[in-house]
Amino acid sequence: MTDSQPPRGITALIPGAPAPATPGERAASQLVHLRTAEVPLPLLAAAVELIAPQLESEDPLTRAAAADVRARLLAVLAVPGDAGPRAARAGIG
């Protein structure tokens, strides 16, 4: 069988290897467990930007995790007075 032919018979039932995770998918899965952060505010803003494309993912779990993490990060960024001039420390869980 060549690569141009679709699998037939029993091999059609065997799923192919999953596509490698994108940086945004990895970030979303790692950050969803984050409860406390003390990082420069630009890093939080960059994380929001990095995760944003995952809101359109085909995988519903990736979309949900990305939305949750993005909302938590945006909440930290929006808290006036809690952040110093260059860093934020807030519970986001």
Stockholm file with secondary structure:
# STOCKHOLM 1.0

chainA/1-93         MTDSQPPRGITALIPGAPAPATPGERAASQLVHLRTAEVPLPLLAAAVELIAPQLESEDPLTRAAAADVRARLLAVLAVPGDAGPRAARAGIG
#=GR chainA/1-93 SS CCTTSCCCGGGGGSCCCCCCCCHHHHHHHHHTTCCEEEEEHHHHHHHHHHHGGGGGCSSHHHHHHHHHHHHHHHHHHHCTTSSCSSEEEEECC
#=GC SS_cons        CCTTSCCCGGGGGSCCCCCCCCHHHHHHHHHTTCCEEEEEHHHHHHHHHHHGGGGGCSSHHHHHHHHHHHHHHHHHHHCTTSSCSSEEEEECC
//
